[in-house]
Structure formats: structure tokens, C-alpha cells
């Protein structure tokens, strides 16, 4: 095993020396608090952010920044930030460790475990912190490939993975959906983009201004949400159903559209075909207006009004979904129906129109045609625990605890948690925490000490987003324009710190294990570490736009690329959408059977669903003082009349109990909620063993193995029956 001293590496900054005062400078970059990548302008003095605001010259953000992004100064310079890596000592406590020592010891431990148990004993769980670091997002996969492990887990498979399932079972239109700016109607289901900022293909940057502009153009908005959320306040039609009814409602909408002939008949003839369309017609026959309205809790006529507004009166505009749909019961079916509604109404970018593409990708022709269903999981071996398979090259995060706890020759023994908070975000917290404690080696890469870090053997302190060169997420339709931006590092690492870039952590680990890394098709020199800019140059070497050109635009640029024009389909092409495959028909029958019983069940009072909080992005931001001053915990929201019926007041301490577990929380009124519904945001709470924690963990109520989807093992973690009852005196704080 080779040892590479960090201090000896060419180009590695000496981060232990005191930094001298630097002159004030004005810089541009983009935010990476979430995937929206809003442009930033900052004034920096003595290596500190002294002011920050949105960059009006950035084509996608147009000067917008949310409250979360404006906390960059506190995120980078606040007391919660780790400036050195930590190691668990013999006394059980975490203490600072020199970075070289940490890397040496981690590599020795991993090497010994691989020698004894094989390469598949090593896994990585990727969270938003890694996903929003373009080079680290690519590098950890190179590391696992060099190890010989396919144990890739990401938070995507516990978010909206039903979208991926729908694509693989139905097929995909590579030119993408019709976007808001060219639509006359939009159907929004289970998402609140004015707060979330990460609804794929929809309102990510500057959402309020863009939805106001759309309304001024005459665009109709239909919103389906159990709460009159911020987005619903702009809706022309708001359906306020019971949680968990999205599949029913979308199936009912499809039934009406097809029965009335409001679908795009020509598009369906060309891209669906009579046989598959007949299968869809047959499958949705039981989803009658009366049945859907009664089971979903809709007013008579609302379902038909939504169908008419979307399909009869509107001719352009798509269905967009989010975590509300993706985390509920029968989420795969609901998301399949959402895409099927787009298909039968032909709501895709057509030949001659400009698609939104990623300039990071190489130029390739886009046709107005279907990429057929692939079902890539069929070619993968089943999991050793639940028989589920890979999804788009990833293992399924809801099965991660199983893969650690279940004995056997391919049991996961090493887990690197990169930019995720597994103990907080993965469903079934008790089981996940037990699994993390069972590991032979747990390494966490995070700029703060999360509750997952509290369980780790090592916590690696990385550079943060304004301290590294970067590109936005390579996802062609996250933005509403064909846009790309490069940023250099605009801050140096803090004085006295010893940090490592996320991508280079894997390089140094591989070098110590005598592994050869192949990064995006390029074999890296394993004797001298690359710079982050070297890695970005590799990533951009075949892009549609050269890195040299991109660097000429400090605010990024919207690019007018010739190959973004959608071409007519080849004359001999016969690809079709599979709108109702056999396994989806089975799911339809299971949903209908499920709807024969009460949604609540005996002993439960409310249906619990999650919601976004404006000041946070999942668990990110819950350690920043300025943010916590505004929102010190996650309230359990109930309709005021429900609070009265339960004998509760604002601020009362309550106990929430599900079939699986219970958690204490603080009640708060929300008149915008439907009665009988409770909202509790995820990403909060301490370890289960702690008597006190910041906020309440919704994942103490969830069960990852009782009810889950067949392909992606996605647990049912929304529309959860719970019992709400008083639990003592009013709390002043958490």
C-alpha cells in the first residue's frame, strides 16, 4: 500500500498557515444550497462573505435568491462548520485528526476488509452535498468501479424514484415536456415549487416571478394538494384531496380524457398504438368520477373540471409531480399515470421546436420520437435481502439497512456517507441507525457534525461550495433554458483549517489502495493528484460548449445550440410508449383493492404527510443559527378546528403514533390544511437514543419493510395513518 502525503502533493494549498488580509473583491458564482443553481454576486473581504445577493445577469435566476441561499456567509463562516476532520478515539469520543493520518488509516481498514470480505463489502451513500459537487458526484463512482463494487446508493431512490420506474416501464420522450413559458395550462400534483425549488423540469429558479408571468400570459394553473400551499394560491383550480389519493385522481383524469376524446388522437396513433391505448382504457374503467371523488375526498364535479381545463381547453402544458406523489402509497402507479396523461395528451416538445438540453453533454440529434422502455433491472441479479434489483445503475436506499444488517458473504461492512444524513433522511430511523452502528467502518463526508457523523468512525471535513470550482448538476431539464455556468473558487479555505475537496478524497484513498481510477473515460495519473479544474476539463472535453468559451461568461450563459432543435422522427421508426404494461395493470388492481378499506384504520385520527419548510432544504440548514432563529423546530401542523377538537392549542406538546412508532412534536395551526391531515417536515430530530433533539423525526414513524413498491422498494412514507394526542405541558423551545 502506497502512502501519499497531502502536504507533498503539487498544488495542494497549505491550509494550516494564517492567511493574510486580502483586499475587498466583487465576485460572481452560483449557489449550491439546492439544485436550482441561482446566480450570486458577493462582496468578499479578508476571505469572508460580507454581502451576497442574486446575480441579475444570470439567465435562469435573473437576480433571484431565496432565504436559504442568502445564508452562505453563516454556512461558510459559522461556528457549526468543521474545519478539521475527526476520528473516534478509544474513549468513544470524536477528536480532530490530521487529514493524512485519517486517509492512511481509512485506506488500511478498507483494504483489510476487501481482502477478507470482497469488494462488494464497500458502499457509498450519496446525498445532496455530493450530488451538488459535480466532480465528487462523478469521482465516487470511479472509486467504487476501481474497487470492484456496484454498491451505489443515493437519496434519489427514496425521493421520487417512481419517476425513474415510469420512464423504464413506459419509455421516454428525449426532447422533454412542454415547459411553463410556452404552456397554456399546467397541472401540478404533490409538489410546492414556490418553496421546494427542485421540481424537475419545472419551477426551480425564480419561481414566484415566473408563475406570475405565466398567469399574466393567461396560463391556467391546476394544483392538487391536501393543503392550500403557496403554489395553490396561484391556481385557477385547486383540488384538495386526502393524502395518498394521487394515483386515484390521475387514473380518473385519464379515464375522462379518453372517454371524452380530449386526448391527442394523432399523437397516440403514431406513438402509442391502438393495442396499448386500449389496455389503458380498460385499466382505468373502474376509476369513475363518483368513485374517485368519494375515495379521494373531492367535491362533485372537480375531477371533470380539472380534466376539461387540462385536456379539452388547454392544448399545451404538462403534468408535473414532486415528493408528495413520489412518497405516497402506490407512488409508482401514480407517477406512471402522470406520465401517461402527458403521453395521451401529447404534451412534449415537438419537431421544429427547441428542446432544453445540457451543454455539458456532447452534441447528438434529438428526434420527436420515443426511446422505448428498457427495464434495465431485468438484466441485474436480485438483491440478497428482498429480491429487488438495481434502478438506473443504483442500488435501492430503502434496502441499505438490510444490506448492512443481514449476515452473508456480501454484507456491507464499509459505508462512506457523502453529503447525506442517513440517520435522519432514510425511512425507518431505528433500523437505519442500528445498521450504521453495525458497520465495521463508517466514514462521513460533511462540513458539519450531523447525527450520522455522531455515529461515524471518521468525519471528513470538506471544502464548501464557494471554495471550489464547479459546474451545475448535469441534468438537461432541471432548468427552463439551455444554460450552463462555470465558477472558479471565490473563497480560500478558512485560516487554520485542514480540508479536502470531495473528489480528491476518493483520489487519495484510491492512491493508498493502489487502485487506478478511470474518471469519465480518462485514466488518471495516480502519482500526482489532479486539481478540481483538471477534473472539470475532463468532464467538459466532449461537451457542446468548450470550457474556454464557458469561462468567458462569469454569470453563465443561455446557449442557442443547433442540435437542440427537435428533428422529425425517422420514417421507419416504430417505437411506442407502453402506457399500460402487465405489471402496471396488476398495480391498478391492487390500488382498487386497497381503496375498499378505510384510509385511517382503527385507532388513528389523521393522515400524516410531509411538507417543505421555506428556510430549509431537507436537513440542510438545520444547524445554521440565523435560520434556526426563525424556525427552531419543525411544527406538527393541523387545521385549527382539529386542534380544538383534540383540546390542543398552538405550542402544545403532542405525541404522534403510527403503526410503526411514535414521536413527540409541537402542535401548530394551519388553516390552509384540509381537516384530518397533519403535516410534519422531514430532515429533523436527533438520534433515537437522545432524550432531546432539534425538532421531531418523521422517520421514527416510518417502516421501510412493511409496505413498499415492487421495483424500487420505495416505502410508503406519506399519507400515513397516525394518532394524535396531548402529551404534557406547552413547550417554550426545543
GIBELGI-V597301 format. One line per field, one symbol per residue. ss: DSSP state (a for helix, b for strand, c for the rest). phi: phi as a letter, one per 20 degrees, with the letter a starting at -180 (. if undefined). Layout:
# GIBELGI-V597301
ss: ???
phi: ???
This chain:
# GIBELGI-V597301
ss: cccccaaaccccccccccccccccbbbbbbccccccccbbbbbbbccbbbbbbbccccccccccccccaaaaaaaaacccbccccbbbcccccbbbccaaaaaaaaaaaaaaaaaaacaaabbbbbcaaaaccaaaaaaaaaaaaaaccccbbbaaaacccaaaaaaaaacbbcccbccaaaccbbbbbcccaaaaccccccccccaaaaaaaaaaaccbbbbbccbccccaaaccbbbccccccaaaaaaaaaaaaaaaccccaaaaaaaccaaaaaaaaaacccccaaaaaaaacccccaaaaaaaaaaaccccccbbbcaaaaccccaaaaaaaaaaaaaacccbcccccbccccccccccccbccbbccccaaaacccccccccccbccbccaaaaaaaaaccccccccbbbbbcccaaaacccaaaaaaaaaaccbbbbbccbccccaaaccbbbcbccaaaccbbcccccccccccbbcbbccccccccccccbcaaaaaaaaaaacccccbbccbbccccccccaaaaaaaacccccccaaaaccccccbbcccaaabcbccccccccccccccaaaaaaaaaaaaacccccccccccbbbbcccccccbccbccccaaaaaacccccbbbcaaaaaacccccccbbbbbccccbbbbbbbbcccbcccbbbbcccccccccccccccccaaacccccccbccccccbccccbbbbbbbcccccccc
phi: .eddfgfeffnefeeeefeffdffbdccbbfcfbfflffcccdcclmcfdbbbfefeffeelnebegfffeffffedffffedbfccfefeneebgcgfffffgffffffgfffgednffedccdedffegedgffgefffffffffnddeeccfgfddcffffffffedobeffnffegfcddbcddcmbcffdfmcfgmcfdelfffffffffffofeddcdafcffgfffeffbdedeffndffgffffffgfgffemeeefffffedcnfffffffgffegfefgffffffemefgnfffffffffdeeddcpdeccbfgffdeflffffffffffffffemecfdgneeeeceffeffbfddfbeefgdlfffedffffdcnfcfclndfdffdgfgfeeffqfdffdccdedmccgfddegmfgfffgfffeffbcdddafceeffffeefcdeeefdfedcfacfgecgdfeecfcbbdcefdcegggnecdcfgffgfffffffeldeeddlndfefedcffeffffffffefdffcfffffffdgembedeeffeffeffgfefcfcfefbffffgffgfffffffedffenfnddbdecebedgecclefofdegffffecfbdfeecfgffgffemdcgnfecddcdfdabbebdfbebfeeffndcdbfencnefgfffcbencefffeecedecbffedlffecclefcddbfboffeead
